[in-house]
Amino acid sequence: MTGVTDTSLPVYSRLSKLLRLTIHATAALWLLMALTSNTARALDDIELSLGSLSGPDWQIDNARIQLALSDTDAVQYKLSSDSIQHPALPFTLKSPVLTCAEGTLSSNQISCQKGQLEINHQWLKKRAIPVRFSWSDKTQEFLFSSHNIPMKFGTVSIETALRGASWKARVRTKRLDMEKMLNTVSRLLPTGWNDGMELSAIVSADIRLQGTSSTLKRIKWNTDFQEVGFSDSEGLYIAELLTGRWTGSANNRGKSWKGSQKISLKSGAALTPYFYLEPETKPVVFSLDYAYNDEKKSVFVPEFRLEDPGTFSFRGDAQYQLQATPDGGGVEALSLVSREINIPRLYSRYLQPVLSESVLETLELAGSMDLEIRMDDYRLVQVKSDLNNIYVEHQGTEEFDGSESPGLFALYNLDGDLNWQAAEQSKISSISWDGGHMLGSIAIGATTLPLKIQGKGIELTSESRIPLFDGALNAELLSLEMNESGPKVAFQGYLTPISLEAFSQALGWPILSGQISGMVPGITFEEGTLAVDGMALFKVFDGDVVIKDLVLEDIFSALPAMSADITLKNLDLEALTRTFSFGKITGKLDGRVESLRLEDWQPISFDARFATPDNDDSRHRINQKAVDNISNLGGAGVSGALSRSFLRFFEEFSYDRLGISCRLENGVCRMGGIEPADRGYYLVKGGGLPRIDIVGFNQSTDWHVLISKLKQISEGGAPVIE
């Protein structure tokens, strides 16, 4: 027989067998004393070789006893052997020597008040281990203790007591270095036991065990841990300097175990893909009562508690299946309740660190919520939540140029009663708010949305009105469905008239006059892309704006993109030019912007053309300011000619048609007009009296220069021609 015969036995079974091993040796010593009790006093010392001793699962090779006798009751003796093998031992003891400097040997008692066990093994810092033990034949009680055993990964103290088939044990560790211990005993552990996980900790523990024969009946522990750190191979789960206490107990009830545990985390930090944990002034505490059923391989938790004072207090019960099932095992049933969860603390302490580099990284929050969760048959079946006076606002982020972009959204005094069912018909939910905004400046009024939340989706149950400025967005359809690729959102509705003045002012545009209204046939959002189904129609400047094939990609990323085709019909030029301080032009305007592409909300490419409609019979007039601005955009220089001719006496001129085109590619605008002209193109073609022709000569211009000119015009200044 070589090595360890059974390393899979439980700790308590090994302990009881180790006690029996000690009894075997002490019983042999007691027998020796009984045989020599009448003659031994005449001798100074006795040495006896017992040869090899063995049992069904243990063996002692070349056992020897040396006994020094005196006239007093105190005796000295030494027990030694070449090796000892036993399933209770994690390794074979080679050349062990037990020396008792002060002991008692009699027919009814064997003891050692001052002993030393010498073992040669790499786990030990020192070869000699201090021991004490005693055996009483009258009480059949065996006591053993060894304190402050110097191990390479800390110190260990052991105390045992055995009476008949019953036994007790106490194991205490002091500043046990878990990293060193695991490295030391790794050869005894299954291959891949840690699955690439690195673990370090300093542990001081007090463990009490109680049992009968090889059966553990009760265990109780009190563990203080410090400097706990871990990380997995992918760096998804990381912790450092965790400090706290772990206490618990377990009682054997035949085929089941019952007990309780409590973990109090005082300091340190842990990061997972789902949450971040860092206790503050008060510890985060997790405690539970449990019952383990060995036949069913399941754990029932009649009550558990997770508390972070000032943030949340979760309570509930659960059923956990350890054995693999068709559903995969795991949480079979769960009931969880928490009242008055502090939303801003939950976000800042647990969620914000894992939401970095996302749109939810910069939120300002207030308010609280109640939460109830229920699982059954391994599936989430019900979630209920009451939202109480919640304030949520997305904070703007700092741009590269030092400016700050506006927040994307905000809702004030958000209240709600949310009820979700996995399969059964859910109770109608509702969510309401007193106000808010989109994109920093688009005001949202108070509203209430009735919702059905069931299965993988959320659906608006009736048409709802969301006030915007002096109008409203009427939602006829609103739904959200969760897919494997993420959420899919659908919307359909219409916009009642909104003041263009308020709308343009909120977006930082030039002040527009009139109203905007329109139909939104359908909008979908999926995998970060927002798309308009069909055509969106808006009324603006007494004309129509039709948007087709509108797609917004990665709208919540650092580089959003947009593409669309836009058609303009019968826009009132007088209202349009008055709005942009362009000068006065009367008449109508049609236009199209094809293959429009924006990245980070800046135009990258498009093909645009604007011109007088063919069937426009309205009055066509243009004043001198508009002539100046149009000629400067096209590089015609007509404004100078006007000042030097009799045309300067006319405030307005008549025109037949006007128009301009721009094809943007690679930052350059290829320009054109309504038709070719000598060495250029007509921007304005005269008609009637007094008439004027404006011819553009710039075939291309830098896009940023063109935008600068338009900005100067909109602000009422004169464009500068370079």
Disulfide bonds with the S-S distance in Angstrom:
Cys100-Cys112 2.26
Cys662-Cys669 1.77
